Amino acid sequence: MELVRQLILQTAIGHSYDEVKLMLLGSPQELEQLDFVRYLPHCWDDNKTIRFIATNEAEAYQLGEYL
């Protein structure tokens, strides 16, 4: 999980949120370890209405439909 954390941080620091969007898919337990990501602007759509984080199949499907 540390590698994933470092990749997320490197991407967020090196790129503006209007250049790169981050989407996280995982179990609630996995995403709990990456809680800081929910505050990054890279995980939101341009209107700040949809957060690109999914913890179950239904949420992942909704994000897929959005893309």
Order of alpha helices (4+ residues) and beta strands (2+ residues): alpha-beta-alpha-beta-alpha
